[in-house]
Amino acid sequence: MKQIVVAAIFLAHAASPALAQDTDFYKGKTINLIIGSAESGMYDSGGRLMARLMPRYIPGAPTIVPRNMPGASSVRAAEFLYNVAPKDGLTLATVQPSIVLNKVLDPAAKYEPEKYVWIGRVQPVSLVGITWHTSGVLTAADAKTKAIPMGASGAQGTSAMVPWALNALTGTKFNVVRGYQSSRQQILATEKGELGGVGSTGLTDILARKDWMDAGHVKFIYSISRTRSKHLPDVPALPELADNEFAKQVLGMLGSVSDVGQTLMGPPGMDAARTPILRRAFDALMKDKEFVAEAAKLTIDVEPQDGATLEKTVADGSTGPKQVLDKLREVTRPPEGG
């Protein structure tokens, strides 16, 4: 008898108007997906792929429209999602993982990474520093004896912060040239000889240039990570470039952005009913054969992390010893005159 009563309560709840409303919420709706970078590149192509295929796993099959919002290495998009975007579950974002590190370095930034609703991670991001084969700098050690221009977007991104930190902590002589809106622009400028290399770019963006790889035009000089990338076992991770333990800790914190990776997130305070729906859809998408196959063509190595686990990853990347954080803030600031 008790089981029958419990079953009846469950069925009544399942048939309730509130639950039905949650199930039907997305029917006929449009979700805006903010992409925190310019068109082209890993974040844009990955975001557009999610926008195209994820609706099949959301009850009601809404349309997802990608909208590029480049600026300040995704900080512009992060602040928009945090402060302006509606919280009804119809605005999501995919941004560069450096926004987590940027908040650590700039407490005044107008967002709190831990307060976003993290839907899930597509892959940890393999970010690398590269140089052109004719630049005269083929390793990080070479950069201690020869200065070359390295492309960057804004001061808040790893493309500028990593070379500045290496200059301060290891004695390299990178000359950071800011103002490029996207990795694609930096890569093209490198190919033309305008730049000697790029301070930070997605490994997938370089591997996609088969002509470069086959000809040996690109040299990988460091991996922006705590440990070596499985794709580049011969390329040193940032901490390996330091010659003392404290500097290794500082550069390790800087390399933590790779753990956060390429993600999907919602605004803080998003309607709680939307979160499980979107997380289930994201998790299903990561197992979708078409998605995995299309991602592989884009050199996106699907290695998913669910939303709850990603929350912890973000929290871990947002904290560290005070001395390490203070030093990291110091060495990633724009140098005087630069």
C-alpha positions as CSV (number, residue, x, y, z in Angstrom):
1,M,0.0,0.0,0.0
2,K,2.8,2.4,0.9
3,Q,4.5,1.8,-2.5
4,I,1.2,2.6,-4.3
5,V,0.9,5.9,-2.4
6,V,4.5,6.8,-3.2
7,A,4.0,5.9,-6.8
8,A,0.8,8.0,-6.9
9,I,2.6,11.0,-5.4
10,F,5.4,10.6,-8.0
11,L,3.0,10.5,-10.9
12,A,1.1,13.5,-9.6
13,H,4.3,15.4,-9.4
14,A,5.4,14.3,-12.9
15,A,2.1,15.5,-14.3
16,S,2.2,18.8,-12.5
17,P,1.9,22.0,-14.6
18,A,5.2,23.3,-13.2
19,L,7.2,20.3,-14.4
20,A,5.4,20.2,-17.8
21,Q,6.3,23.9,-18.1
22,D,9.9,23.2,-17.4
23,T,9.9,20.4,-20.1
24,D,8.2,22.6,-22.7
25,F,10.1,25.8,-21.8
26,Y,12.4,25.7,-24.8
27,K,9.9,24.8,-27.4
28,G,9.8,27.5,-30.1
29,K,12.5,29.5,-28.2
30,T,15.9,30.9,-29.3
31,I,19.0,30.6,-27.2
32,N,21.7,33.2,-27.8
33,L,25.2,31.7,-27.5
34,I,27.8,34.4,-26.9
35,I,31.2,33.5,-28.3
36,G,33.9,35.5,-26.6
37,S,36.2,35.8,-29.6
38,A,36.1,36.9,-33.3
39,E,35.0,34.6,-36.1
40,S,37.4,31.7,-36.9
41,G,39.6,29.9,-34.4
42,M,38.9,27.1,-31.9
43,Y,36.5,29.0,-29.6
44,D,34.4,30.2,-32.6
45,S,34.3,26.9,-34.5
46,G,33.6,24.9,-31.3
47,G,30.9,27.2,-30.2
48,R,29.2,27.1,-33.6
49,L,29.4,23.3,-33.6
50,M,27.6,23.2,-30.2
51,A,25.0,25.7,-31.4
52,R,24.2,23.5,-34.4
53,L,24.0,20.1,-32.7
54,M,23.1,20.7,-29.0
55,P,19.4,21.6,-29.7
56,R,18.7,17.9,-30.5
57,Y,19.2,17.1,-26.8
58,I,17.2,20.0,-25.4
59,P,13.5,19.2,-24.9
60,G,11.6,21.4,-27.3
61,A,14.6,21.6,-29.7
62,P,15.2,25.4,-29.5
63,T,17.3,27.2,-32.0
64,I,20.8,28.2,-30.8
65,V,22.2,31.3,-32.5
66,P,25.9,32.0,-32.1
67,R,26.8,35.6,-31.6
68,N,30.5,36.7,-31.6
69,M,31.5,39.2,-28.9
70,P,35.3,39.6,-29.1
71,G,37.2,42.0,-26.8
72,A,39.9,41.9,-24.2
73,S,40.5,38.1,-24.5
74,S,36.8,37.3,-23.7
75,V,36.6,39.6,-20.7
76,R,34.0,41.7,-22.6
77,A,31.8,38.6,-23.1
78,A,32.3,37.5,-19.6
79,E,31.2,40.8,-18.1
80,F,28.2,40.9,-20.5
81,L,27.1,37.5,-19.4
82,Y,27.6,38.3,-15.7
83,N,26.0,41.8,-15.6
84,V,23.7,42.2,-18.6
85,A,22.5,38.9,-19.9
86,P,18.9,37.7,-19.0
87,K,18.9,34.8,-16.5
88,D,16.1,32.8,-18.0
89,G,18.3,30.2,-19.6
90,L,18.1,31.8,-23.1
91,T,21.6,33.3,-23.0
92,L,24.8,31.1,-22.7
93,A,28.4,31.7,-23.5
94,T,31.6,30.1,-24.4
95,V,34.7,32.1,-23.6
96,Q,38.5,31.8,-23.3
97,P,39.5,30.1,-20.1
98,S,41.9,33.0,-19.3
99,I,38.9,34.9,-17.8
100,V,39.4,32.8,-14.6
101,L,43.0,33.8,-14.4
102,N,42.2,37.4,-15.3
103,K,39.9,37.7,-12.3
104,V,42.7,36.4,-10.0
105,L,45.0,39.1,-11.4
106,D,42.5,41.9,-11.6
107,P,40.1,41.7,-8.6
108,A,38.3,44.7,-9.9
109,A,37.1,42.8,-13.0
110,K,33.3,43.0,-13.0
111,Y,32.5,39.2,-12.7
112,E,33.1,36.3,-10.3
113,P,34.0,33.1,-12.1
114,E,32.7,30.8,-9.3
115,K,29.2,32.4,-9.7
116,Y,28.6,31.5,-13.3
117,V,26.4,28.4,-14.0
118,W,29.0,26.0,-15.5
119,I,27.3,23.7,-18.0
120,G,30.3,21.6,-19.0
121,R,33.7,21.5,-20.6
122,V,34.4,20.2,-24.1
123,Q,38.1,19.8,-23.7
124,P,41.1,21.0,-21.7
125,V,42.7,23.7,-23.9
126,S,46.2,23.1,-25.1
127,L,47.6,26.6,-25.4
128,V,51.1,27.1,-26.9
129,G,53.7,29.7,-27.7
130,I,54.9,29.5,-31.2
131,T,57.6,31.1,-33.4
132,W,58.2,31.2,-37.1
133,H,61.1,29.1,-38.4
134,T,62.9,32.1,-39.8
135,S,62.6,34.2,-36.6
136,G,65.9,33.0,-35.1
137,V,64.1,31.9,-31.9
138,L,63.4,28.2,-32.1
139,T,63.3,27.5,-28.4
140,A,62.5,29.4,-25.2
141,A,66.3,29.5,-24.5
142,D,66.9,31.3,-27.8
143,A,64.5,34.0,-26.6
144,K,67.0,34.9,-23.9
145,T,69.5,36.1,-26.4
146,K,67.3,37.5,-29.2
147,A,64.3,39.7,-29.0
148,I,61.4,39.1,-31.4
149,P,57.9,40.6,-31.7
150,M,55.2,38.3,-30.3
151,G,51.5,38.8,-31.2
152,A,48.9,39.3,-28.6
153,S,45.3,40.4,-28.3
154,G,44.9,42.5,-25.1
155,A,46.7,42.8,-21.8
156,Q,44.2,40.5,-20.1
157,G,45.0,37.5,-22.2
158,T,47.6,34.8,-22.0
159,S,49.1,35.9,-25.4
160,A,50.5,38.9,-23.6
161,M,50.7,37.8,-19.9
162,V,52.8,34.6,-20.6
163,P,55.6,36.4,-22.6
164,W,55.7,39.2,-19.9
165,A,55.9,36.6,-17.1
166,L,58.7,34.7,-18.9
167,N,60.6,37.9,-19.5
168,A,60.4,38.7,-15.8
169,L,61.0,35.3,-14.4
170,T,63.3,33.6,-16.9
171,G,65.1,36.4,-18.7
172,T,63.5,36.0,-22.2
173,K,63.3,39.1,-24.4
174,F,59.9,38.8,-26.0
175,N,58.5,42.1,-27.4
176,V,54.7,41.8,-27.0
177,V,52.7,43.5,-29.8
178,R,49.1,43.9,-28.7
179,G,46.0,44.8,-30.7
180,Y,45.2,41.7,-32.7
181,Q,41.5,40.8,-32.4
182,S,41.9,37.1,-32.9
183,S,44.5,34.3,-33.0
184,R,43.8,34.0,-36.8
185,Q,45.0,37.6,-37.3
186,Q,48.2,36.9,-35.2
187,I,48.9,33.7,-37.2
188,L,48.5,35.5,-40.5
189,A,50.8,38.3,-39.3
190,T,53.4,35.7,-38.3
191,E,53.2,34.0,-41.7
192,K,53.7,37.4,-43.4
193,G,56.8,38.2,-41.3
194,E,55.1,41.0,-39.4
195,L,55.5,39.0,-36.2
196,G,58.2,36.5,-35.0
197,G,55.6,34.4,-33.3
198,V,52.4,34.3,-31.1
199,G,52.5,34.4,-27.3
200,S,49.5,32.1,-26.9
201,T,47.3,30.3,-29.4
202,G,45.3,27.1,-29.4
203,L,47.3,24.1,-30.4
204,T,44.3,23.0,-32.5
205,D,44.6,26.2,-34.6
206,I,48.2,25.4,-35.5
207,L,47.6,21.7,-36.2
208,A,44.8,22.7,-38.5
209,R,47.5,24.4,-40.7
210,K,48.7,21.2,-42.3
211,D,50.9,23.1,-44.8
212,W,52.8,24.7,-41.9
213,M,53.2,21.5,-40.0
214,D,54.4,19.5,-43.1
215,A,56.9,22.2,-44.0
216,G,58.1,22.7,-40.4
217,H,57.3,26.4,-40.5
218,V,56.1,26.5,-36.8
219,K,58.3,25.9,-33.7
220,F,56.5,25.2,-30.5
221,I,58.6,26.8,-27.7
222,Y,56.4,26.3,-24.7
223,S,53.1,24.8,-23.6
224,I,50.9,27.0,-21.4
225,S,50.1,24.3,-18.8
226,R,51.2,22.9,-15.5
227,T,52.6,19.7,-17.2
228,R,53.5,18.8,-20.8
229,S,50.7,18.3,-23.3
230,K,50.2,14.8,-24.4
231,H,50.2,16.1,-27.9
232,L,53.6,17.8,-27.5
233,P,55.7,15.5,-25.3
234,D,58.9,17.2,-26.3
235,V,57.7,20.8,-25.6
236,P,58.3,22.2,-22.1
237,A,55.4,23.3,-19.9
238,L,55.8,26.8,-18.3
239,P,57.1,25.7,-14.9
240,E,60.0,23.8,-16.6
241,L,61.3,27.1,-17.9
242,A,62.0,28.5,-14.4
243,D,65.2,27.9,-12.5
244,N,63.8,28.1,-8.9
245,E,60.9,26.6,-7.0
246,F,59.0,29.9,-6.4
247,A,59.1,30.9,-10.1
248,K,57.9,27.4,-10.9
249,Q,54.9,27.9,-8.7
250,V,54.1,31.2,-10.3
251,L,54.3,29.9,-13.8
252,G,52.3,26.8,-12.7
253,M,49.5,29.1,-11.6
254,L,49.7,30.9,-15.0
255,G,49.5,27.5,-16.7
256,S,46.3,26.5,-14.9
257,V,44.1,27.9,-17.6
258,S,44.5,24.7,-19.6
259,D,42.6,22.8,-16.9
260,V,39.5,25.0,-17.3
261,G,39.5,24.6,-21.0
262,Q,36.8,25.2,-23.6
263,T,33.5,25.5,-21.8
264,L,29.8,26.3,-21.9
265,M,28.3,28.5,-19.2
266,G,25.3,30.4,-18.1
267,P,24.9,33.7,-16.2
268,P,24.9,33.7,-12.4
269,G,21.5,33.3,-10.9
270,M,20.1,31.6,-14.0
271,D,16.7,30.0,-13.5
272,A,17.5,26.8,-11.5
273,A,15.1,24.8,-13.6
274,R,17.2,25.4,-16.7
275,T,20.5,24.1,-15.3
276,P,19.8,20.3,-15.2
277,I,18.2,20.5,-18.6
278,L,21.2,22.2,-20.2
279,R,23.7,20.0,-18.3
280,R,22.0,16.8,-19.5
281,A,21.9,18.1,-23.0
282,F,25.6,19.0,-22.9
283,D,26.6,15.6,-21.5
284,A,24.6,13.9,-24.2
285,L,26.2,16.1,-26.9
286,M,29.7,15.1,-25.8
287,K,28.7,11.5,-26.6
288,D,27.1,12.3,-29.9
289,K,29.0,10.5,-32.7
290,E,28.4,13.3,-35.2
291,F,29.6,15.9,-32.7
292,V,32.8,14.0,-31.9
293,A,33.5,13.4,-35.6
294,E,32.9,17.0,-36.6
295,A,35.0,18.2,-33.6
296,A,37.9,15.9,-34.7
297,K,37.8,17.6,-38.2
298,L,38.3,20.9,-36.3
299,T,41.1,19.3,-34.3
300,I,39.0,19.6,-31.1
301,D,40.0,16.7,-28.9
302,V,36.7,16.0,-27.0
303,E,37.6,15.3,-23.4
304,P,34.5,16.4,-21.5
305,Q,34.0,17.4,-17.9
306,D,30.5,17.6,-16.4
307,G,29.2,20.9,-14.9
308,A,29.6,19.9,-11.3
309,T,33.2,18.8,-11.8
310,L,33.9,21.9,-13.8
311,E,32.7,24.1,-11.0
312,K,35.4,22.6,-8.8
313,T,38.0,23.0,-11.5
314,V,37.2,26.7,-11.8
315,A,37.3,27.2,-8.0
316,D,40.7,25.5,-7.9
317,G,42.0,27.8,-10.6
318,S,40.7,30.9,-8.7
319,T,42.9,30.4,-5.5
320,G,46.5,30.1,-4.6
321,P,49.1,31.2,-2.0
322,K,49.2,35.0,-1.5
323,Q,52.9,35.3,-2.3
324,V,52.4,33.4,-5.5
325,L,49.4,35.4,-6.5
326,D,51.1,38.7,-5.7
327,K,54.1,37.8,-7.8
328,L,51.9,36.6,-10.6
329,R,50.1,40.0,-10.6
330,E,53.4,41.8,-10.7
331,V,55.0,39.9,-13.6
332,T,51.9,39.9,-15.8
333,R,51.3,43.6,-15.8
334,P,52.2,45.6,-18.9
335,P,55.8,46.8,-18.6
336,E,56.4,50.5,-18.6
337,G,56.4,51.8,-22.1
338,G,55.0,48.5,-23.4
